[in-house]
Amino acid sequence: MSTSLVCAICSTSDNWRHALVNCHMAGSVWALAPSEMVEHMQANLELEAKDWLFLMHETLAQNDFTRLVITLWEIWRDRRKAIHEKIFQSPLSTLSFINSFLDDLESLKQPAIAQARN
């Protein structure tokens, strides 16, 4: 965890929401996400990260919540790489990883669905 209250990416005030939602690095990824999900996510003004995430779980469809969590995870991973390794991912590269991960998750569900039918 950072000991600074300043974002290492854009030098503005830093907190969980800034790092994962509002920082220009995160925002460029969210700009590529489904707009309805992003609008819903941004409308949730809950200050505590845990409560914010629980509310997202309660109010988003399962597929949207899964996409949200994977996107948050990938933004965090990209942010850590940028800060600690000076490796910057393009938003399209990040989106490609997210979509590939979601496709992999979906493919894992398919055999389970087919077995349930048999």
N, C-alpha and C positions, 0 to 999 in steps of 0.2 A: 504494500500500500504506500502511496505517496505521503510524504511528510509535508508537502507544500499545498497551499490552498490555491495555487495558480496552475492552470492547465499547461502542461509541457508542450502541447501541440500549438495552441493559439494564444497563450499568455493571458487568458481572461480567468475570472473566478471559476474555480473547479469544484464540482461535487458529482455525485453519481449521475444525476440527470444531465448535467453538462457533458460529462464524458461519454455517455451512452446514447444521448438523444440530441443535444443542442450544439455540441462542438461541430465546427464546419466539417471535420473529418467524418463524424458520425452522420451529420446531416446529408452529406453527399451520398451515403449509402441509403439512408431512408428515402431520399428523393427517387430512388429506383424501386422502392417497395410499393405494394398496392396502396393507393391513396386513401381508401376507406379505412384501412388498418392504421395507417400513420395518423390520420385525423383523429381517430378514436384514441390512439395512444397519446397524442399530444393534448387531447381534451382532459385527460386524467391528470389533475394537478396535485395528486397525493404527494406529500413531501418525503415520506419514508419509502425507501426502495422496496422493502418487503411488502408493505401495504399496497404500493403501486402495482407490483407484480401480481399479488393476489387478486386485486380488482381486475386486472387484465385477464387473468385466468377465468374469473367469473363472468366476464362480459364479452369475451371474444369466442368465436367458433374455435373448435379444437385445432383445425388446420391453421388458422390465423395465429392462434397462440403459439403453436409449434414454430411457425415461421418467425414470430416475434422473438422467442427465446433463442433460437439459433442465430438470428441476426444480432441480438444483443451480445451473445457469446463471441461471434465473429468480429464484431466491432471492438470488443474488449481485447481480443487476441491481436487484432491489427494494431490497436492503440499501443499495446505493450511492445510489439515488434518495432513500431515507429520510435517509441521513447527509448527503449533499451538497446535496440540493435540498429537503429537508423535505417530500417527497411520499411518502405512505404508501399502499401498495396493500393492499386487503383480501385475506385468504387465498383467498376465492372468486374474486376477480378474477385472482389469480395462477394458480389452478387452471384457470380459464377460458382464460387465455393458453396454459398448458401443453397442455391438451386440444386447443385449436385448432391449435397448432403440430404436435402429433402427428398430427392429422387431415390437415394439409397435407402432412406427410412421407409419410403413407400414400397420399394421392392421387397423389403423385409416383411412387410405386412401381407403381401400377396400370397406367399405359401401358407401362411397361417389362415387366411380367409379360405383358400382352396381346401385345406385340410378340414376346416370346420364344416364345409359343405358335404364332405364325404362321409 
